[in-house]
Amino acid sequence: MLPLKKTNRRIFVKDLALLSSTLLLPGLAFAKEKASKMKLGLVTYQWGKDWDIPTLIKNCTASKIYGVELRTEHAHGVGPSISQARRKEVKKMFADSQVKIVGMGTNQQYDFVDQDKLKKSIEETKEWVKLSKDVGGTGVKVKPNAFHTEVTHEKTIEQIGKALNEVGKFAADHGQKIRLEVHGEETQELPNIKAIMNVANNKNVYTCWNCNDQDLIGGGLEYNFNLVKDRQGDTVHVRELNIGEYPYQQLMNLFVKMNYDGWILLECRTDPADKVKALIEQHEVFDRMIKESKNK
């Protein structure tokens, strides 16, 4: 056994060395704990709808926007009708860049009273899933979309949920995700989204937060956020972060608090002349918000 004085001295020297290394590298010990893995991306909604793939990649790279959700029927031209050869070309263009396809933004919905339309939408969703896989995406965005006077809300909720289970299973078999956008008259209210997700118990079906004014009704943002927090997927839609009354800072606080590591996708509504400059500005706003959230 070592003498007591020598043992204490060794412990002291060891502790001093650890302390010195921490002081020499300020912030390193806590960098992983404080860093946010959230990423800013773009939905080709208004900004990006007129850009072909090379232009989209170039402009996103210039603004350090490294993920895109390709909305249907835009200038990028990526849709289920394109050939296998074209799919390979699209995949390679993105693979050769820093920009990745987060997924496909579709208008597929499952609230139809007409059951033939419902079946058609389910089958079309499956085609979008195949496309997303072929071009290197990770999932497909769909909508609940509406309630109808001919049937009860409960019946529509059950129908949407069962349809989501079917396409969710199909997507899982293809390595893709199904993302239910919080969208539609009344269906966008979070208690209704939660009810849909209770039926859609397939774990490959996720919500896509959409930053609607309805997020604030009832119990407020945090209450509604918590209703679907456990089903929140890896995509979030936001509008311009520095325009309007939506409490984006509070939303970022909630995502940082849950260690969210998904995509915050800009679905902007304005029409600036210089959209690359506007994207850079949004990135700066996003970075400031995340920094403020981490410092709370």
Contacts in CASP RR format, 6 or more apart in sequence:
PFRMAT RR
TARGET T0000
AUTHOR 0000-0000-0000
METHOD contacts of the structure
MODEL  1
MLPLKKTNRRIFVKDLALLSSTLLLPGLAFAKEKASKMKLGLVTYQWGKD
WDIPTLIKNCTASKIYGVELRTEHAHGVGPSISQARRKEVKKMFADSQVK
IVGMGTNQQYDFVDQDKLKKSIEETKEWVKLSKDVGGTGVKVKPNAFHTE
VTHEKTIEQIGKALNEVGKFAADHGQKIRLEVHGEETQELPNIKAIMNVA
NNKNVYTCWNCNDQDLIGGGLEYNFNLVKDRQGDTVHVRELNIGEYPYQQ
LMNLFVKMNYDGWILLECRTDPADKVKALIEQHEVFDRMIKESKNK
2 10 0 8 1.000
22 28 0 8 1.000
22 29 0 8 1.000
34 294 0 8 1.000
36 256 0 8 1.000
36 260 0 8 1.000
36 290 0 8 1.000
36 293 0 8 1.000
36 294 0 8 1.000
37 259 0 8 1.000
37 260 0 8 1.000
37 261 0 8 1.000
37 262 0 8 1.000
38 255 0 8 1.000
38 256 0 8 1.000
38 260 0 8 1.000
38 261 0 8 1.000
38 262 0 8 1.000
38 263 0 8 1.000
38 264 0 8 1.000
38 290 0 8 1.000
39 66 0 8 1.000
39 67 0 8 1.000
39 262 0 8 1.000
39 263 0 8 1.000
39 264 0 8 1.000
40 64 0 8 1.000
40 65 0 8 1.000
40 263 0 8 1.000
40 264 0 8 1.000
40 265 0 8 1.000
40 266 0 8 1.000
40 282 0 8 1.000
40 283 0 8 1.000
40 286 0 8 1.000
41 60 0 8 1.000
41 65 0 8 1.000
41 66 0 8 1.000
41 67 0 8 1.000
41 68 0 8 1.000
41 69 0 8 1.000
41 102 0 8 1.000
41 263 0 8 1.000
41 264 0 8 1.000
41 265 0 8 1.000
41 266 0 8 1.000
42 48 0 8 1.000
42 60 0 8 1.000
42 65 0 8 1.000
42 67 0 8 1.000
42 68 0 8 1.000
42 69 0 8 1.000
42 265 0 8 1.000
42 266 0 8 1.000
42 279 0 8 1.000
43 68 0 8 1.000
43 69 0 8 1.000
43 71 0 8 1.000
43 105 0 8 1.000
43 237 0 8 1.000
43 265 0 8 1.000
43 266 0 8 1.000
43 267 0 8 1.000
44 51 0 8 1.000
44 56 0 8 1.000
44 68 0 8 1.000
44 69 0 8 1.000
44 70 0 8 1.000
44 71 0 8 1.000
44 74 0 8 1.000
44 75 0 8 1.000
44 76 0 8 1.000
45 71 0 8 1.000
45 267 0 8 1.000
45 268 0 8 1.000
45 269 0 8 1.000
46 268 0 8 1.000
46 269 0 8 1.000
46 270 0 8 1.000
46 271 0 8 1.000
47 266 0 8 1.000
47 268 0 8 1.000
47 272 0 8 1.000
47 275 0 8 1.000
47 278 0 8 1.000
47 279 0 8 1.000
48 56 0 8 1.000
48 59 0 8 1.000
48 74 0 8 1.000
48 75 0 8 1.000
48 275 0 8 1.000
49 71 0 8 1.000
49 74 0 8 1.000
49 75 0 8 1.000
50 74 0 8 1.000
50 75 0 8 1.000
51 59 0 8 1.000
51 75 0 8 1.000
51 76 0 8 1.000
52 75 0 8 1.000
52 76 0 8 1.000
52 77 0 8 1.000
53 76 0 8 1.000
53 77 0 8 1.000
53 78 0 8 1.000
53 90 0 8 1.000
53 93 0 8 1.000
53 94 0 8 1.000
54 93 0 8 1.000
56 68 0 8 1.000
56 76 0 8 1.000
56 99 0 8 1.000
57 93 0 8 1.000
57 94 0 8 1.000
57 97 0 8 1.000
57 99 0 8 1.000
59 275 0 8 1.000
59 276 0 8 1.000
59 279 0 8 1.000
60 66 0 8 1.000
60 67 0 8 1.000
60 68 0 8 1.000
60 99 0 8 1.000
60 279 0 8 1.000
61 97 0 8 1.000
61 98 0 8 1.000
61 99 0 8 1.000
62 276 0 8 1.000
62 280 0 8 1.000
63 276 0 8 1.000
63 279 0 8 1.000
63 280 0 8 1.000
63 283 0 8 1.000
64 280 0 8 1.000
64 283 0 8 1.000
65 99 0 8 1.000
65 266 0 8 1.000
65 279 0 8 1.000
65 283 0 8 1.000
66 98 0 8 1.000
66 99 0 8 1.000
66 100 0 8 1.000
67 99 0 8 1.000
67 100 0 8 1.000
67 101 0 8 1.000
67 102 0 8 1.000
67 263 0 8 1.000
67 265 0 8 1.000
68 99 0 8 1.000
68 100 0 8 1.000
68 101 0 8 1.000
68 102 0 8 1.000
68 103 0 8 1.000
69 101 0 8 1.000
69 102 0 8 1.000
69 103 0 8 1.000
69 104 0 8 1.000
69 105 0 8 1.000
69 141 0 8 1.000
69 235 0 8 1.000
69 263 0 8 1.000
69 265 0 8 1.000
70 76 0 8 1.000
70 78 0 8 1.000
70 101 0 8 1.000
70 103 0 8 1.000
70 104 0 8 1.000
70 105 0 8 1.000
71 105 0 8 1.000
72 79 0 8 1.000
72 104 0 8 1.000
72 105 0 8 1.000
72 106 0 8 1.000
72 107 0 8 1.000
78 90 0 8 1.000
78 104 0 8 1.000
78 131 0 8 1.000
78 135 0 8 1.000
79 104 0 8 1.000
79 128 0 8 1.000
79 131 0 8 1.000
80 124 0 8 1.000
80 127 0 8 1.000
80 128 0 8 1.000
80 130 0 8 1.000
80 131 0 8 1.000
82 90 0 8 1.000
82 131 0 8 1.000
84 134 0 8 1.000
87 131 0 8 1.000
87 134 0 8 1.000
87 135 0 8 1.000
88 134 0 8 1.000
90 101 0 8 1.000
90 135 0 8 1.000
91 134 0 8 1.000
91 135 0 8 1.000
91 136 0 8 1.000
94 100 0 8 1.000
94 101 0 8 1.000
94 135 0 8 1.000
94 136 0 8 1.000
95 136 0 8 1.000
100 136 0 8 1.000
100 137 0 8 1.000
101 132 0 8 1.000
101 135 0 8 1.000
101 136 0 8 1.000
101 137 0 8 1.000
101 138 0 8 1.000
102 137 0 8 1.000
102 138 0 8 1.000
102 139 0 8 1.000
102 234 0 8 1.000
102 235 0 8 1.000
102 263 0 8 1.000
102 265 0 8 1.000
103 132 0 8 1.000
103 137 0 8 1.000
103 138 0 8 1.000
103 139 0 8 1.000
103 140 0 8 1.000
103 141 0 8 1.000
104 128 0 8 1.000
104 131 0 8 1.000
104 132 0 8 1.000
104 137 0 8 1.000
104 139 0 8 1.000
104 140 0 8 1.000
104 141 0 8 1.000
105 128 0 8 1.000
105 140 0 8 1.000
105 141 0 8 1.000
106 124 0 8 1.000
106 125 0 8 1.000
106 128 0 8 1.000
106 140 0 8 1.000
106 141 0 8 1.000
106 142 0 8 1.000
107 143 0 8 1.000
108 121 0 8 1.000
108 124 0 8 1.000
108 125 0 8 1.000
108 128 0 8 1.000
108 140 0 8 1.000
108 142 0 8 1.000
108 143 0 8 1.000
109 121 0 8 1.000
109 142 0 8 1.000
109 143 0 8 1.000
109 144 0 8 1.000
109 145 0 8 1.000
109 146 0 8 1.000
110 118 0 8 1.000
110 121 0 8 1.000
110 122 0 8 1.000
110 142 0 8 1.000
110 144 0 8 1.000
110 145 0 8 1.000
110 159 0 8 1.000
110 160 0 8 1.000
110 161 0 8 1.000
110 163 0 8 1.000
110 164 0 8 1.000
111 144 0 8 1.000
111 145 0 8 1.000
111 146 0 8 1.000
111 147 0 8 1.000
111 148 0 8 1.000
111 156 0 8 1.000
111 159 0 8 1.000
111 160 0 8 1.000
111 187 0 8 1.000
112 118 0 8 1.000
112 121 0 8 1.000
113 148 0 8 1.000
113 150 0 8 1.000
113 151 0 8 1.000
118 159 0 8 1.000
118 163 0 8 1.000
121 163 0 8 1.000
122 163 0 8 1.000
122 166 0 8 1.000
122 167 0 8 1.000
125 140 0 8 1.000
125 142 0 8 1.000
125 167 0 8 1.000
125 170 0 8 1.000
125 178 0 8 1.000
126 167 0 8 1.000
126 170 0 8 1.000
128 140 0 8 1.000
129 139 0 8 1.000
129 140 0 8 1.000
129 167 0 8 1.000
129 170 0 8 1.000
129 171 0 8 1.000
129 174 0 8 1.000
129 176 0 8 1.000
129 178 0 8 1.000
130 174 0 8 1.000
132 138 0 8 1.000
132 139 0 8 1.000
132 140 0 8 1.000
132 176 0 8 1.000
133 174 0 8 1.000
133 175 0 8 1.000
133 176 0 8 1.000
137 176 0 8 1.000
138 175 0 8 1.000
138 176 0 8 1.000
138 177 0 8 1.000
138 234 0 8 1.000
139 171 0 8 1.000
139 176 0 8 1.000
139 177 0 8 1.000
139 178 0 8 1.000
139 179 0 8 1.000
140 167 0 8 1.000
140 171 0 8 1.000
140 176 0 8 1.000
140 177 0 8 1.000
140 178 0 8 1.000
140 179 0 8 1.000
141 179 0 8 1.000
141 180 0 8 1.000
141 181 0 8 1.000
141 208 0 8 1.000
141 235 0 8 1.000
142 164 0 8 1.000
142 167 0 8 1.000
142 178 0 8 1.000
142 179 0 8 1.000
142 180 0 8 1.000
142 181 0 8 1.000
143 180 0 8 1.000
143 181 0 8 1.000
143 183 0 8 1.000
143 184 0 8 1.000
144 160 0 8 1.000
144 180 0 8 1.000
144 181 0 8 1.000
144 183 0 8 1.000
144 184 0 8 1.000
144 187 0 8 1.000
144 188 0 8 1.000
144 192 0 8 1.000
144 193 0 8 1.000
144 196 0 8 1.000
145 183 0 8 1.000
145 184 0 8 1.000
145 187 0 8 1.000
146 184 0 8 1.000
146 185 0 8 1.000
146 186 0 8 1.000
146 187 0 8 1.000
147 153 0 8 1.000
147 156 0 8 1.000
147 185 0 8 1.000
147 186 0 8 1.000
147 187 0 8 1.000
148 156 0 8 1.000
153 186 0 8 1.000
153 192 0 8 1.000
157 192 0 8 1.000
157 195 0 8 1.000
157 196 0 8 1.000
157 199 0 8 1.000
158 199 0 8 1.000
160 187 0 8 1.000
160 196 0 8 1.000
160 199 0 8 1.000
160 200 0 8 1.000
161 196 0 8 1.000
161 197 0 8 1.000
161 199 0 8 1.000
161 200 0 8 1.000
161 205 0 8 1.000
162 199 0 8 1.000
162 200 0 8 1.000
164 178 0 8 1.000
164 180 0 8 1.000
164 196 0 8 1.000
164 199 0 8 1.000
164 200 0 8 1.000
164 202 0 8 1.000
164 205 0 8 1.000
165 199 0 8 1.000
165 200 0 8 1.000
165 201 0 8 1.000
165 202 0 8 1.000
165 205 0 8 1.000
167 178 0 8 1.000
167 205 0 8 1.000
168 178 0 8 1.000
168 202 0 8 1.000
168 204 0 8 1.000
168 205 0 8 1.000
169 202 0 8 1.000
169 204 0 8 1.000
171 177 0 8 1.000
171 178 0 8 1.000
171 204 0 8 1.000
172 202 0 8 1.000
172 204 0 8 1.000
177 204 0 8 1.000
177 206 0 8 1.000
177 233 0 8 1.000
177 234 0 8 1.000
178 204 0 8 1.000
178 205 0 8 1.000
178 206 0 8 1.000
179 206 0 8 1.000
179 207 0 8 1.000
179 208 0 8 1.000
179 233 0 8 1.000
179 234 0 8 1.000
179 235 0 8 1.000
180 193 0 8 1.000
180 196 0 8 1.000
180 197 0 8 1.000
180 200 0 8 1.000
180 205 0 8 1.000
180 206 0 8 1.000
180 207 0 8 1.000
180 208 0 8 1.000
181 208 0 8 1.000
181 210 0 8 1.000
181 237 0 8 1.000
182 188 0 8 1.000
182 190 0 8 1.000
182 193 0 8 1.000
182 207 0 8 1.000
182 208 0 8 1.000
182 209 0 8 1.000
182 210 0 8 1.000
182 212 0 8 1.000
182 215 0 8 1.000
182 228 0 8 1.000
183 210 0 8 1.000
183 212 0 8 1.000
186 192 0 8 1.000
187 193 0 8 1.000
187 196 0 8 1.000
188 210 0 8 1.000
188 212 0 8 1.000
188 214 0 8 1.000
189 214 0 8 1.000
189 217 0 8 1.000
190 214 0 8 1.000
190 215 0 8 1.000
190 224 0 8 1.000
190 225 0 8 1.000
190 227 0 8 1.000
190 228 0 8 1.000
191 224 0 8 1.000
191 227 0 8 1.000
193 207 0 8 1.000
193 227 0 8 1.000
193 228 0 8 1.000
194 227 0 8 1.000
194 228 0 8 1.000
197 205 0 8 1.000
197 207 0 8 1.000
197 228 0 8 1.000
197 231 0 8 1.000
205 231 0 8 1.000
206 231 0 8 1.000
206 232 0 8 1.000
206 233 0 8 1.000
206 234 0 8 1.000
207 228 0 8 1.000
207 231 0 8 1.000
207 232 0 8 1.000
207 233 0 8 1.000
208 233 0 8 1.000
208 235 0 8 1.000
208 236 0 8 1.000
208 237 0 8 1.000
209 215 0 8 1.000
209 225 0 8 1.000
209 228 0 8 1.000
209 232 0 8 1.000
209 236 0 8 1.000
209 237 0 8 1.000
209 251 0 8 1.000
210 236 0 8 1.000
210 237 0 8 1.000
211 236 0 8 1.000
211 237 0 8 1.000
211 238 0 8 1.000
211 239 0 8 1.000
211 246 0 8 1.000
211 248 0 8 1.000
211 251 0 8 1.000
213 246 0 8 1.000
215 221 0 8 1.000
215 224 0 8 1.000
215 225 0 8 1.000
215 246 0 8 1.000
216 224 0 8 1.000
216 247 0 8 1.000
217 224 0 8 1.000
218 224 0 8 1.000
221 247 0 8 1.000
221 250 0 8 1.000
221 251 0 8 1.000
221 254 0 8 1.000
222 250 0 8 1.000
222 254 0 8 1.000
225 251 0 8 1.000
225 254 0 8 1.000
229 258 0 8 1.000
232 260 0 8 1.000
233 262 0 8 1.000
234 261 0 8 1.000
234 262 0 8 1.000
234 263 0 8 1.000
235 262 0 8 1.000
235 263 0 8 1.000
235 265 0 8 1.000
236 255 0 8 1.000
236 262 0 8 1.000
236 263 0 8 1.000
236 264 0 8 1.000
236 265 0 8 1.000
237 265 0 8 1.000
237 267 0 8 1.000
238 248 0 8 1.000
238 251 0 8 1.000
238 264 0 8 1.000
238 265 0 8 1.000
238 266 0 8 1.000
238 267 0 8 1.000
239 246 0 8 1.000
239 266 0 8 1.000
239 267 0 8 1.000
239 268 0 8 1.000
239 269 0 8 1.000
240 266 0 8 1.000
240 268 0 8 1.000
240 269 0 8 1.000
240 270 0 8 1.000
240 282 0 8 1.000
241 248 0 8 1.000
241 282 0 8 1.000
241 285 0 8 1.000
241 286 0 8 1.000
241 289 0 8 1.000
242 281 0 8 1.000
242 282 0 8 1.000
242 285 0 8 1.000
243 270 0 8 1.000
248 289 0 8 1.000
249 289 0 8 1.000
249 292 0 8 1.000
249 293 0 8 1.000
252 289 0 8 1.000
252 290 0 8 1.000
252 292 0 8 1.000
252 293 0 8 1.000
253 293 0 8 1.000
253 296 0 8 1.000
255 264 0 8 1.000
255 293 0 8 1.000
256 290 0 8 1.000
256 293 0 8 1.000
256 294 0 8 1.000
256 296 0 8 1.000
257 293 0 8 1.000
264 286 0 8 1.000
266 279 0 8 1.000
266 282 0 8 1.000
268 278 0 8 1.000
268 282 0 8 1.000
270 278 0 8 1.000
272 278 0 8 1.000
END
